[in-house]
Amino acid sequence: MVFLCLSTIVFTQAKFQFPKEIASKLSSDPQILSLASTDYGDIVHLTPLAVFEPSSISDISNLINFSNSLSTPFTIATRGNGHSILGQAMTSNGVVLNMTNLNESPILVSDCDGKSPLNCYADVGGEILWIDVLHATLERGLTPLSWTDYLYLTVGGTLSNAGISGQTFRFGPQISNVLELDVVTGKGDLVSCSREKNSELFYGALGGLGQFGVKWLHLLYTNFTAFSRDQEHLICFSEKNDTTASDYVEGKLLLNQPPLDLSFYPDSNHQRITSLVTQNGIIYIIELVKYYDNNSQARVQKDVADLVKGLSFVPTFIFEKDATYEEFLNRVQADELFLRSKGLWEVTHPWLNIWIPRSRILDFNEGVFKNIILKQNISSGISLVYPINRNKWDDKMSPVYTRGRCFLRCKFSAYCRFLRYGGEISGSKPTNIRVLQACWY
């Protein structure tokens, strides 16, 4: 895959005389500039001098080389599908590089030659969306092992961060599943790198199963200690039992705040789930998935039964449904379409992500989940809890995370309806500060 790694950080407000081959690919159309001046977070807004629409890797190198030739280089900000939340893909009076315009190479899926699917790979451009990677690999009966929840993100975008979802505990983040990169550096050079070749660049740039179907379960808890203990049990069980292990483990909160999202559950159970939430204030949910194919379909139900045996969820509050592999991985799109229909997609997103060490997760539940999230009556957004095995991460890569064998990533996905129309961020930003203060002290 081709990955962009820019180190140019200074800018100037002067307008430049761009060379013809670069100028022909620059746009200063107000509508295009407007799109490049915001992102999914809708909190930071910076207007670039222009938007560059490359048609090849050499176009990108030419732009960087021209910038570096100036006495005061301009900023180049790389934008994929615009899903950043704090302006990471923006620049003020520099040039935004629209990677989605590139799309110059097809997705190449390797021929395994009868070998294990784990030896196969896909050669993918950094501008490609993960949903397209999914479709291309499924056609060959294969699939990447590690994903993000939302698939309409570029490959380069998620690899710039880490790429985390419920598969991370087992297969590591997406950045741990990369074999090789072609990187356009801040000097404009195209450099191939891997763990063995130009490894410093490889680790610095990374931010960081063809299946028949899935068994998709929700297990409801009223006790956080039992919830966190069972999450850890599931990811440790997977370390020891590769073939019968769960393939996805994630946690989420169901708060006593309307509207309750009960779309996963049968209508006949909505009333008793609502009663459980009302009685307890917070319900903790373990989302558990087991993949299966034609060869394992006969035993998958037994595997699921073994996985949940001995877990301490509320009796009878276990819910299961079948889904296709693609339907499960692309599940967030249904949320996107729903939020778009309600006018709640293109709004402010003051999201917050935190690493929590295993030794402090009970304190975090009392101090944050109960005393801040619930008491603040935060009804907009989703709170997710990802259990993670530290040994699936490579210490040489860029992300900084907590010590210990296991840790949690907590994600608060709030939204604000009114900020883009001149209002204030009501509740979410002060709440984020209170959460961080609670963690600090």
C-alpha positions as CSV (number, residue, x, y, z in Angstrom):
1,M,0.0,0.0,0.0
2,V,1.1,3.6,-0.4
3,F,1.1,5.6,2.8
4,L,1.8,9.4,3.1
5,C,4.1,10.6,5.9
6,L,4.6,14.4,5.8
7,S,6.9,16.3,8.1
8,T,6.4,19.8,6.6
9,I,5.0,21.9,9.5
10,V,5.6,25.6,8.6
11,F,3.4,27.8,6.4
12,T,3.2,31.2,4.9
13,Q,0.2,33.3,4.0
14,A,1.7,34.3,0.7
15,K,0.2,33.0,-2.5
16,F,2.6,31.1,-4.7
17,Q,3.3,30.8,-8.4
18,F,2.8,27.1,-8.7
19,P,4.4,25.1,-11.6
20,K,1.9,24.3,-14.3
21,E,1.8,20.5,-13.6
22,I,0.9,21.3,-10.0
23,A,-1.4,24.3,-10.6
24,S,-3.6,22.2,-13.0
25,K,-4.5,19.9,-10.1
26,L,-5.2,22.7,-7.5
27,S,-8.7,23.9,-6.8
28,S,-9.7,27.0,-5.0
29,D,-13.4,26.5,-5.7
30,P,-15.3,27.9,-2.6
31,Q,-17.4,24.7,-2.2
32,I,-14.3,22.4,-2.3
33,L,-12.4,24.7,0.1
34,S,-15.4,24.6,2.4
35,L,-15.5,20.8,2.4
36,A,-11.7,20.7,3.2
37,S,-12.1,23.2,6.1
38,T,-14.2,20.9,8.3
39,D,-14.2,17.3,9.3
40,Y,-16.5,14.8,11.1
41,G,-15.7,16.3,14.5
42,D,-17.0,19.7,13.3
43,I,-15.1,21.5,16.1
44,V,-12.0,22.8,14.3
45,H,-12.5,24.8,11.1
46,L,-9.5,25.9,9.0
47,T,-9.6,27.2,5.4
48,P,-6.8,26.1,3.1
49,L,-5.2,28.1,0.4
50,A,-6.2,25.3,-2.1
51,V,-7.0,21.6,-2.4
52,F,-4.7,19.4,-4.4
53,E,-6.3,16.6,-6.4
54,P,-3.5,14.1,-7.3
55,S,-3.8,11.5,-10.0
56,S,-0.6,9.7,-9.2
57,I,2.0,9.2,-6.5
58,S,4.4,11.4,-8.5
59,D,2.0,14.3,-8.3
60,I,2.2,14.1,-4.5
61,S,6.0,14.0,-4.6
62,N,6.0,17.0,-7.0
63,L,3.9,19.0,-4.6
64,I,6.1,18.2,-1.6
65,N,9.3,19.0,-3.6
66,F,7.9,22.3,-4.7
67,S,7.0,23.3,-1.1
68,N,10.5,22.3,0.1
69,S,12.1,24.4,-2.6
70,L,10.6,27.6,-1.2
71,S,12.3,29.7,1.4
72,T,9.2,29.3,3.6
73,P,7.5,26.0,2.7
74,F,3.7,25.8,3.0
75,T,1.8,23.2,5.0
76,I,0.5,20.1,3.3
77,A,-2.4,18.4,5.1
78,T,-3.4,14.9,4.1
79,R,-7.1,14.2,4.0
80,G,-8.8,10.8,3.4
81,N,-12.5,10.5,4.0
82,G,-12.6,13.4,6.5
83,H,-13.4,11.4,9.6
84,S,-10.9,13.2,11.9
85,I,-12.5,15.0,14.8
86,L,-10.1,17.8,15.8
87,G,-8.8,19.2,12.5
88,Q,-5.9,16.7,12.0
89,A,-6.5,16.8,8.2
90,M,-6.7,20.6,7.9
91,T,-4.4,23.4,7.3
92,S,-4.7,27.2,7.5
93,N,-3.5,28.8,4.3
94,G,-1.7,25.7,3.2
95,V,-2.7,22.9,0.8
96,V,-5.0,20.1,1.6
97,L,-4.1,16.9,-0.3
98,N,-7.3,15.0,-1.3
99,M,-6.2,11.4,-1.2
100,T,-9.5,10.1,-2.3
101,N,-8.9,11.5,-5.8
102,L,-5.9,9.3,-6.2
103,N,-7.5,5.8,-6.4
104,E,-4.9,4.9,-9.1
105,S,-4.4,1.2,-8.4
106,P,-6.7,-1.7,-7.9
107,I,-6.9,-3.8,-4.7
108,L,-4.6,-6.8,-5.3
109,V,-5.3,-9.9,-3.3
110,S,-2.4,-12.4,-3.3
111,D,-2.8,-16.0,-4.5
112,C,-2.2,-18.2,-1.5
113,D,-1.2,-21.2,-3.7
114,G,-2.9,-23.6,-1.4
115,K,-1.2,-22.3,1.7
116,S,-2.8,-21.1,4.9
117,P,-5.0,-18.0,4.5
118,L,-2.9,-16.4,7.2
119,N,0.0,-16.3,4.7
120,C,-2.1,-14.2,2.2
121,Y,-2.1,-10.5,1.9
122,A,-3.7,-7.6,0.0
123,D,-1.8,-4.8,-1.7
124,V,-3.9,-1.7,-1.1
125,G,-3.6,2.1,-1.7
126,G,-3.8,4.3,1.4
127,E,-6.7,6.2,-0.3
128,I,-8.9,3.0,-0.5
129,L,-11.8,2.7,1.9
130,W,-11.9,-0.4,4.2
131,I,-15.4,-1.3,2.9
132,D,-13.8,-1.7,-0.5
133,V,-11.0,-3.9,0.9
134,L,-13.7,-6.0,2.6
135,H,-15.6,-6.6,-0.7
136,A,-12.4,-7.3,-2.7
137,T,-11.1,-9.9,-0.2
138,L,-14.4,-11.6,0.4
139,E,-14.6,-12.3,-3.4
140,R,-11.4,-14.4,-2.9
141,G,-12.8,-16.1,0.3
142,L,-10.4,-14.1,2.5
143,T,-10.5,-11.1,4.9
144,P,-8.2,-9.0,6.9
145,L,-8.1,-10.0,10.6
146,S,-8.3,-6.6,12.3
147,W,-10.8,-3.8,11.6
148,T,-12.3,-0.6,12.8
149,D,-16.0,-0.4,13.7
150,Y,-16.8,2.0,10.9
151,L,-15.6,0.9,7.4
152,Y,-16.0,4.0,5.4
153,L,-12.5,5.2,6.4
154,T,-9.4,5.2,4.3
155,V,-6.7,2.6,4.9
156,G,-4.1,5.3,5.3
157,G,-6.3,7.2,7.7
158,T,-6.7,4.3,10.2
159,L,-3.1,3.2,9.9
160,S,-2.0,6.7,10.9
161,N,-3.7,6.1,14.2
162,A,-3.9,2.4,15.2
163,G,-7.1,0.9,13.9
164,I,-8.9,-0.5,16.9
165,S,-12.1,-2.6,17.2
166,G,-13.4,-5.7,19.0
167,Q,-10.9,-7.9,17.1
168,T,-7.9,-6.0,18.5
169,F,-7.6,-8.2,21.7
170,R,-7.0,-11.3,19.5
171,F,-5.2,-10.1,16.3
172,G,-3.8,-6.7,17.5
173,P,-4.6,-3.3,16.0
174,Q,-4.6,-2.9,12.2
175,I,-1.1,-1.5,12.4
176,S,0.2,-4.8,13.8
177,N,-1.1,-6.6,10.7
178,V,0.8,-4.6,8.1
179,L,3.6,-6.3,6.2
180,E,5.0,-3.5,4.1
181,L,4.5,0.2,3.3
182,D,5.4,2.5,0.5
183,V,5.8,5.8,2.2
184,V,6.0,9.3,0.6
185,T,8.2,11.1,3.1
186,G,8.3,14.8,4.0
187,K,11.2,15.1,1.5
188,G,9.0,13.8,-1.3
189,D,10.8,10.5,-1.6
190,L,8.9,7.2,-2.2
191,V,10.4,4.7,0.2
192,S,9.5,1.1,0.7
193,C,9.7,-0.1,4.3
194,S,8.9,-3.1,6.5
195,R,10.0,-4.6,9.8
196,E,13.2,-5.7,8.1
197,K,13.8,-2.8,5.6
198,N,13.8,0.9,6.6
199,S,12.2,-0.3,9.9
200,E,12.5,3.1,11.7
201,L,10.3,4.6,9.0
202,F,7.9,1.6,9.1
203,Y,7.3,1.8,12.8
204,G,7.1,5.6,12.8
205,A,4.5,5.7,10.1
206,L,2.2,3.2,11.7
207,G,0.2,5.2,14.2
208,G,0.6,4.3,14.5
209,L,-11.0,-15.6,6.6
210,G,-13.6,-15.7,4.2
211,Q,-16.5,-16.4,6.4
212,F,-20.0,-17.8,6.0
213,G,-21.5,-15.9,8.9
214,V,-21.3,-14.8,12.6
215,K,-23.0,-15.6,15.9
216,W,-23.6,-12.2,17.4
217,L,-24.4,-12.0,21.1
218,H,-25.2,-9.3,23.7
219,L,-24.7,-10.2,27.4
220,L,-26.2,-7.8,29.9
221,Y,-24.6,-7.0,33.3
222,T,-25.7,-4.9,36.3
223,N,-22.3,-5.4,38.1
224,F,-19.3,-3.7,36.6
225,T,-16.8,-6.0,38.5
226,A,-18.4,-9.1,36.9
227,F,-18.5,-7.3,33.5
228,S,-14.8,-6.4,33.5
229,R,-13.8,-9.8,34.9
230,D,-15.7,-11.6,32.1
231,Q,-14.2,-9.3,29.4
232,E,-10.8,-10.2,30.7
233,H,-11.7,-13.9,30.8
234,L,-12.9,-13.9,27.2
235,I,-9.7,-12.3,25.8
236,C,-7.4,-14.5,27.9
237,F,-9.4,-17.6,26.9
238,S,-8.7,-16.6,23.3
239,E,-5.0,-16.6,24.0
240,K,-5.1,-20.3,24.9
241,N,-7.8,-21.6,22.6
242,D,-7.3,-20.3,19.1
243,T,-9.9,-22.4,17.2
244,T,-12.7,-22.0,19.7
245,A,-12.0,-18.5,20.8
246,S,-14.3,-15.5,20.4
247,D,-13.4,-13.3,17.4
248,Y,-14.7,-10.0,18.7
249,V,-15.2,-8.7,22.2
250,E,-16.4,-5.2,23.0
251,G,-18.2,-3.5,25.8
252,K,-20.8,-0.7,25.9
253,L,-23.0,1.2,28.3
254,L,-26.8,1.3,28.2
255,L,-27.8,4.3,30.4
256,N,-31.1,5.2,32.0
257,Q,-31.4,8.2,29.6
258,P,-33.8,8.4,26.6
259,P,-33.8,7.3,23.9
260,L,-32.6,3.8,24.6
261,D,-31.1,2.0,21.6
262,L,-32.8,-1.4,21.7
263,S,-32.5,-2.1,18.0
264,F,-30.4,-5.3,18.5
265,Y,-33.0,-6.9,20.7
266,P,-36.3,-8.7,19.9
267,D,-39.3,-6.4,20.3
268,S,-40.8,-8.8,22.9
269,N,-37.8,-8.1,25.2
270,H,-37.8,-4.3,25.0
271,Q,-40.0,-3.8,28.1
272,R,-37.9,-6.0,30.4
273,I,-34.6,-4.6,29.2
274,T,-36.0,-1.1,29.8
275,S,-37.1,-2.1,33.3
276,L,-33.6,-3.5,34.0
277,V,-32.0,-0.2,32.9
278,T,-34.5,1.9,34.9
279,Q,-33.8,-0.2,38.1
280,N,-30.0,0.0,37.8
281,G,-29.2,3.3,36.0
282,I,-26.4,1.7,34.0
283,I,-26.3,-1.7,32.2
284,Y,-23.0,-3.0,31.0
285,I,-23.1,-5.0,27.8
286,I,-20.5,-7.4,26.4
287,E,-20.8,-7.7,22.7
288,L,-19.4,-11.1,21.7
289,V,-19.0,-12.5,18.1
290,K,-18.0,-15.9,16.9
291,Y,-17.2,-16.4,13.2
292,Y,-18.0,-19.6,11.3
293,D,-17.8,-21.0,7.8
294,N,-19.1,-24.1,6.1
295,N,-16.5,-26.3,7.9
296,S,-17.2,-25.0,11.4
297,Q,-21.0,-24.3,11.1
298,A,-21.9,-27.6,12.8
299,R,-19.9,-26.9,15.9
300,V,-20.3,-23.1,16.3
301,Q,-23.3,-23.3,18.6
302,K,-21.2,-25.5,21.0
303,D,-18.3,-23.1,20.8
304,V,-20.6,-20.2,21.7
305,A,-22.0,-22.2,24.6
306,D,-18.5,-22.9,25.9
307,L,-17.6,-19.3,25.6
308,V,-20.5,-18.0,27.7
309,K,-20.3,-20.9,30.2
310,G,-19.6,-19.6,33.7
311,L,-20.0,-15.9,32.8
312,S,-21.8,-13.7,35.3
313,F,-24.3,-11.8,33.1
314,V,-27.8,-11.3,34.4
315,P,-29.7,-14.6,34.0
316,T,-31.8,-14.8,30.9
317,F,-30.4,-11.5,29.6
318,I,-28.3,-13.0,26.8
319,F,-29.4,-12.3,23.3
320,E,-28.1,-13.8,20.1
321,K,-28.7,-13.4,16.4
322,D,-27.1,-14.6,13.2
323,A,-25.7,-12.3,10.6
324,T,-23.5,-12.5,7.5
325,Y,-19.8,-11.6,8.0
326,E,-20.2,-8.5,5.8
327,E,-23.3,-7.4,7.6
328,F,-21.6,-7.5,11.0
329,L,-18.4,-5.7,9.9
330,N,-20.5,-3.0,8.1
331,R,-22.9,-2.6,11.0
332,V,-22.0,1.0,11.7
333,Q,-23.3,2.1,8.3
334,A,-26.9,1.5,9.6
335,D,-26.2,3.9,12.4
336,E,-24.8,6.4,9.9
337,L,-27.9,6.3,7.7
338,F,-30.2,6.6,10.7
339,L,-28.3,9.6,12.1
340,R,-28.2,11.3,8.7
341,S,-32.0,10.9,8.4
342,K,-32.3,12.7,11.8
343,G,-29.8,15.4,10.8
344,L,-27.4,14.2,13.5
345,W,-24.4,13.0,11.3
346,E,-22.9,16.3,10.2
347,V,-22.8,17.9,13.6
348,T,-20.1,18.5,16.2
349,H,-18.5,15.4,17.6
350,P,-16.5,16.2,20.8
351,W,-15.3,12.6,21.1
352,L,-12.9,11.4,23.8
353,N,-10.6,8.2,23.9
354,I,-8.8,7.1,27.0
355,W,-6.5,4.2,27.9
356,I,-7.4,2.7,31.3
357,P,-5.0,0.4,33.1
358,R,-6.5,-2.8,34.5
359,S,-5.6,-1.8,38.1
360,R,-7.9,1.3,37.8
361,I,-10.9,0.1,35.9
362,L,-13.1,-0.2,39.0
363,D,-12.2,3.4,40.0
364,F,-13.0,4.5,36.5
365,N,-16.5,3.0,36.7
366,E,-17.3,4.7,39.9
367,G,-15.6,8.0,39.1
368,V,-16.5,8.4,35.4
369,F,-19.3,6.1,34.3
370,K,-21.5,6.6,37.4
371,N,-20.5,10.0,38.8
372,I,-20.0,11.9,35.6
373,I,-21.6,10.1,32.6
374,L,-24.8,9.1,34.3
375,K,-25.1,12.1,36.6
376,Q,-24.4,14.5,33.8
377,N,-27.4,13.0,31.9
378,I,-25.4,12.6,28.7
379,S,-28.0,11.0,26.4
380,S,-26.3,11.7,23.1
381,G,-23.7,9.3,21.8
382,I,-22.2,5.9,22.6
383,S,-19.8,4.8,25.3
384,L,-17.6,1.8,24.3
385,V,-15.2,-0.3,26.3
386,Y,-12.5,-2.3,24.4
387,P,-10.6,-4.9,26.4
388,I,-7.1,-5.2,25.0
389,N,-4.1,-7.7,25.4
390,R,-0.9,-5.7,25.5
391,N,1.1,-8.5,23.9
392,K,-0.7,-7.9,20.6
393,W,0.9,-4.5,20.3
394,D,4.4,-3.7,19.1
395,D,6.3,-1.4,21.4
396,K,8.3,0.0,18.5
397,M,5.3,1.6,17.0
398,S,4.2,5.2,17.7
399,P,1.0,4.9,19.9
400,V,1.6,5.3,23.7
401,Y,-0.5,3.1,25.9
402,T,-0.7,2.0,29.6
403,R,1.4,-0.7,31.2
404,G,0.2,-4.1,32.3
405,R,-0.9,-7.3,30.6
406,C,-4.4,-6.1,29.9
407,F,-5.9,-2.6,29.6
408,L,-9.0,-0.9,28.4
409,R,-9.7,1.7,25.8
410,C,-12.8,3.7,26.6
411,K,-14.4,5.8,23.9
412,F,-17.1,8.4,24.4
413,S,-18.8,9.2,21.1
414,A,-21.0,12.2,21.9
415,Y,-22.4,14.7,19.4
416,C,-23.8,18.3,19.7
417,R,-26.5,19.5,17.4
418,F,-26.1,23.2,17.6
419,L,-22.4,24.3,17.4
420,R,-22.1,24.6,13.7
421,Y,-25.0,27.1,13.7
422,G,-23.3,29.4,16.1
423,G,-24.3,27.9,19.5
424,E,-22.1,26.4,22.2
425,I,-20.9,22.9,22.9
426,S,-23.4,22.1,25.7
427,G,-22.2,19.5,28.1
428,S,-19.8,17.4,26.1
429,K,-16.7,19.5,26.2
430,P,-16.9,20.3,29.9
431,T,-17.7,16.7,30.5
432,N,-14.6,15.6,28.6
433,I,-12.5,17.9,30.9
434,R,-14.1,16.5,34.0
435,V,-13.4,12.9,32.8
436,L,-9.8,13.8,32.2
437,Q,-9.5,15.5,35.5
438,A,-11.0,12.4,37.2
439,C,-8.4,10.2,35.5
440,W,-5.6,12.6,36.4
441,Y,-6.4,12.6,40.1
